[in-house]
Amino acid sequence: MSRVDLLVKARDNLSVKFMEFTRIASKKKSKYALFFEGEDEKYYSVRINSIRPDIARY
């Protein structure tokens, strides 16, 4: 596999996507991002939605 092929494949890596997200999100100082891992979403999303129902989910 060539160096170019390795770099093209690496751009779909989750850590690369997270870094892209942090660069975009850092430009919007009044925005927040919440990440949940595994089963935590079931617990926290209900609580956050009850406090801030206006927050968009993606």
MODELLER restraints for C-alpha pairs under 7 A, 6 or more apart:
rsr = mdl.restraints
at = mdl.atoms
